[in-house]
Amino acid sequence: KESELAKERERVQVLESKLDAHMENLKELETIRGQLNMKEIEAKGKEMELVQEKERTRHLEAKTERQKKSLQELDGIKGKMELKDIELNTKEAALAKENKTY
């Protein structure tokens, strides 16, 4: 009976040490899980920053395109004005010549 009791105590000690090891593993697992959650939160934050940066870039590209079109329109208007100036200068020269002949 005494040897059975000793065996039972030994078995309980083995189980307790296994339980302690499992508890340590659980604590370590919880720590790792917490670190992983923090990394996921950081990654989501960076992803959101990236999305916002892409949106800002898209807006800037659209603005740049609008400015390019405006510049092209202005260049067209400038060209027309230069043509009008040339026409006016030509007419003025013709009038001046005409006035000299009279």
Backbone as CSV, one residue per row, in Angstrom:
resi,resn,N_x,N_y,N_z,CA_x,CA_y,CA_z,C_x,C_y,C_z
1,LYS,0.813,-1.190,0.000,0.000,0.000,0.000,0.864,1.264,0.000
2,GLU,1.935,1.208,0.745,2.863,2.337,0.854,3.521,2.614,-0.498
3,SER,3.874,1.555,-1.244,4.521,1.727,-2.542,3.523,2.293,-3.560
4,GLU,2.261,1.902,-3.454,1.236,2.453,-4.345,1.077,3.948,-4.085
5,LEU,1.085,4.306,-2.832,0.959,5.709,-2.438,2.159,6.512,-2.946
6,ALA,3.346,5.950,-2.856,4.564,6.613,-3.333,4.500,6.788,-4.854
7,LYS,4.030,5.736,-5.539,3.891,5.820,-7.002,2.882,6.903,-7.378
8,GLU,1.782,6.951,-6.622,0.735,7.943,-6.889,1.272,9.363,-6.664
9,ARG,2.057,9.557,-5.599,2.658,10.877,-5.326,3.615,11.262,-6.461
10,GLU,4.394,10.286,-6.907,5.348,10.532,-7.991,4.601,10.915,-9.269
11,ARG,3.500,10.200,-9.533,2.694,10.492,-10.718,2.092,11.901,-10.627
12,VAL,1.644,12.287,-9.459,1.071,13.618,-9.247,2.155,14.678,-9.474
13,GLN,3.377,14.417,-8.982,4.478,15.370,-9.175,4.809,15.534,-10.659
14,VAL,4.829,14.418,-11.383,5.107,14.467,-12.816,4.023,15.281,-13.525
15,LEU,2.766,15.021,-13.152,1.659,15.752,-13.768,1.722,17.238,-13.422
16,GLU,2.083,17.544,-12.177,2.200,18.953,-11.765,3.308,19.662,-12.535
17,SER,4.437,18.976,-12.729,5.533,19.604,-13.475,5.140,19.794,-14.939
18,LYS,4.396,18.805,-15.489,3.913,18.949,-16.861,2.937,20.122,-16.944
19,LEU,2.070,20.252,-15.932,1.101,21.340,-15.890,1.832,22.688,-15.818
20,ASP,2.882,22.761,-15.003,3.676,23.991,-14.898,4.295,24.347,-16.259
21,ALA,4.824,23.337,-16.951,5.434,23.569,-18.261,4.379,24.066,-19.252
22,HIS,3.188,23.470,-19.203,2.092,23.898,-20.083,1.685,25.336,-19.765
23,MET,1.641,25.683,-18.490,1.271,27.041,-18.083,2.309,28.045,-18.603
24,GLU,3.586,27.684,-18.527,4.645,28.550,-19.059,4.476,28.732,-20.563
25,ASN,4.190,27.621,-21.246,3.964,27.687,-22.694,2.775,28.586,-23.024
26,LEU,1.712,28.492,-22.230,0.532,29.332,-22.442,0.871,30.807,-22.261
27,LYS,1.655,31.113,-21.219,2.056,32.509,-20.978,2.864,33.028,-22.175
28,GLU,3.800,32.201,-22.647,4.627,32.587,-23.788,3.768,32.782,-25.037
29,LEU,2.794,31.882,-25.220,1.885,31.978,-26.355,1.077,33.275,-26.295
30,GLU,0.579,33.611,-25.107,-0.183,34.859,-24.936,0.693,36.076,-25.251
31,THR,1.951,36.031,-24.825,2.879,37.136,-25.107,3.075,37.274,-26.614
32,ILE,3.310,36.153,-27.274,3.523,36.162,-28.726,2.252,36.647,-29.429
33,ARG,1.103,36.190,-28.962,-0.170,36.604,-29.562,-0.350,38.117,-29.419
34,GLY,-0.007,38.648,-28.248,-0.094,40.098,-28.032,0.824,40.864,-28.967
35,GLN,2.054,40.361,-29.132,3.007,41.009,-30.051,2.486,40.978,-31.482
36,LEU,1.914,39.846,-31.855,1.364,39.703,-33.205,0.220,40.691,-33.414
37,ASN,-0.648,40.819,-32.423,-1.757,41.780,-32.527,-1.229,43.201,-32.709
38,MET,-0.188,43.554,-31.955,0.399,44.887,-32.081,0.956,45.095,-33.486
39,LYS,1.627,44.068,-34.012,2.185,44.175,-35.367,1.065,44.304,-36.400
40,GLU,-0.037,43.584,-36.193,-1.171,43.692,-37.116,-1.764,45.101,-37.068
41,ILE,-1.864,45.666,-35.868,-2.386,47.025,-35.725,-1.462,48.018,-36.426
42,GLU,-0.154,47.863,-36.240,0.819,48.730,-36.914,0.692,48.590,-38.435
43,ALA,0.551,47.357,-38.901,0.448,47.110,-40.351,-0.813,47.769,-40.906
44,LYS,-1.931,47.679,-40.172,-3.171,48.313,-40.622,-2.996,49.829,-40.677
45,GLY,-2.297,50.377,-39.683,-2.033,51.816,-39.672,-1.220,52.229,-40.882
46,LYS,-0.189,51.457,-41.191,0.650,51.770,-42.352,-0.143,51.612,-43.644
47,GLU,-1.014,50.610,-43.673,-1.853,50.391,-44.848,-2.780,51.599,-45.061
48,MET,-3.344,52.107,-43.962,-4.213,53.279,-44.050,-3.416,54.496,-44.541
49,GLU,-2.196,54.663,-44.031,-1.337,55.770,-44.483,-1.076,55.651,-45.973
50,LEU,-0.811,54.426,-46.427,-0.543,54.187,-47.839,-1.766,54.537,-48.692
51,VAL,-2.944,54.127,-48.222,-4.182,54.430,-48.946,-4.362,55.948,-49.038
52,GLN,-4.124,56.653,-47.913,-4.256,58.112,-47.921,-3.236,58.750,-48.854
53,GLU,-2.009,58.230,-48.855,-0.959,58.767,-49.722,-1.321,58.552,-51.193
54,LYS,-1.870,57.365,-51.508,-2.302,57.088,-52.882,-3.399,58.071,-53.290
55,GLU,-4.324,58.330,-52.367,-5.430,59.258,-52.635,-4.886,60.669,-52.894
56,ARG,-3.935,61.109,-52.044,-3.318,62.434,-52.239,-2.609,62.494,-53.592
57,THR,-1.907,61.420,-53.939,-1.194,61.369,-55.222,-2.180,61.470,-56.380
58,ARG,-3.288,60.748,-56.261,-4.302,60.768,-57.312,-4.862,62.183,-57.487
59,HIS,-5.135,62.857,-56.357,-5.642,64.227,-56.425,-4.617,65.163,-57.067
60,LEU,-3.341,64.997,-56.673,-2.293,65.846,-57.254,-2.147,65.601,-58.744
61,GLU,-2.235,64.328,-59.160,-2.137,64.013,-60.586,-3.283,64.650,-61.359
62,ALA,-4.495,64.589,-60.782,-5.658,65.194,-61.440,-5.481,66.710,-61.533
63,LYS,-4.993,67.315,-60.465,-4.757,68.759,-60.446,-3.716,69.136,-61.501
64,THR,-2.645,68.336,-61.584,-1.594,68.586,-62.565,-2.163,68.513,-63.982
65,GLU,-3.021,67.532,-64.226,-3.638,67.392,-65.554,-4.485,68.615,-65.881
66,ARG,-5.263,69.090,-64.897,-6.091,70.284,-65.118,-5.207,71.490,-65.419
67,GLN,-4.092,71.613,-64.683,-3.176,72.728,-64.916,-2.536,72.643,-66.293
68,LYS,-2.195,71.419,-66.728,-1.618,71.239,-68.068,-2.603,71.714,-69.136
69,LYS,-3.889,71.314,-68.964,-4.918,71.720,-69.930,-5.064,73.237,-69.938
70,SER,-5.057,73.846,-68.755,-5.164,75.306,-68.676,-3.993,75.972,-69.387
71,LEU,-2.791,75.423,-69.178,-1.608,75.983,-69.845,-1.726,75.847,-71.360
72,GLN,-2.225,74.697,-71.814,-2.400,74.499,-73.253,-3.402,75.514,-73.811
73,GLU,-4.499,75.728,-73.063,-5.496,76.708,-73.495,-4.871,78.097,-73.550
74,LEU,-4.091,78.424,-72.512,-3.436,79.739,-72.478,-2.455,79.894,-73.636
75,ASP,-1.707,78.829,-73.934,-0.780,78.862,-75.064,-1.542,79.099,-76.365
76,GLY,-2.700,78.433,-76.497,-3.536,78.616,-77.695,-4.003,80.058,-77.807
77,ILE,-4.471,80.623,-76.692,-4.934,82.009,-76.685,-3.781,82.952,-77.011
78,LYS,-2.619,82.681,-76.420,-1.432,83.516,-76.668,-1.072,83.481,-78.160
79,GLY,-1.118,82.280,-78.738,-0.820,82.137,-80.167,-1.799,82.931,-81.014
80,LYS,-3.090,82.876,-80.674,-4.102,83.628,-81.424,-3.850,85.129,-81.292
81,MET,-3.484,85.555,-80.053,-3.210,86.977,-79.835,-2.004,87.427,-80.655
82,GLU,-0.977,86.579,-80.725,0.206,86.920,-81.512,-0.150,87.046,-82.997
83,LEU,-1.028,86.132,-83.473,-1.479,86.217,-84.866,-2.239,87.517,-85.108
84,LYS,-3.106,87.881,-84.170,-3.871,89.135,-84.285,-2.913,90.326,-84.322
85,ASP,-1.870,90.288,-83.451,-0.869,91.370,-83.434,-0.199,91.489,-84.799
86,ILE,0.158,90.337,-85.360,0.818,90.336,-86.671,-0.130,90.920,-87.724
87,GLU,-1.411,90.493,-87.667,-2.402,91.011,-88.612,-2.537,92.524,-88.451
88,LEU,-2.632,92.982,-87.206,-2.763,94.417,-86.955,-1.547,95.182,-87.450
89,ASN,-0.360,94.641,-87.164,0.877,95.288,-87.625,0.914,95.367,-89.149
90,THR,0.465,94.285,-89.791,0.436,94.259,-91.253,-0.536,95.308,-91.779
91,LYS,-1.746,95.384,-91.173,-2.742,96.373,-91.589,-2.220,97.786,-91.347
92,GLU,-1.572,98.014,-90.186,-1.021,99.332,-89.871,0.037,99.725,-90.891
93,ALA,0.888,98.737,-91.218,1.940,99.019,-92.202,1.310,99.341,-93.555
94,ALA,0.270,98.593,-93.927,-0.408,98.831,-95.206,-1.048,100.219,-95.183
95,LEU,-1.681,100.575,-94.069,-2.300,101.892,-93.956,-1.262,103.001,-94.014
96,ALA,-0.141,102.798,-93.342,0.922,103.794,-93.335,1.459,103.982,-94.757
97,LYS,1.609,102.879,-95.478,2.104,102.915,-96.847,1.102,103.650,-97.725
98,GLU,-0.188,103.335,-97.510,-1.264,103.938,-98.260,-1.299,105.454,-98.016
99,ASN,-1.107,105.828,-96.749,-1.108,107.244,-96.393,0.072,107.985,-97.025
100,LYS,1.182,107.301,-97.177,2.373,107.932,-97.792,2.147,108.173,-99.278
101,THR,1.406,107.249,-99.905,1.193,107.414,-101.350,0.249,108.577,-101.655
102,TYR,-0.588,108.960,-100.717,-1.525,110.061,-100.980,-0.924,111.345,-100.670
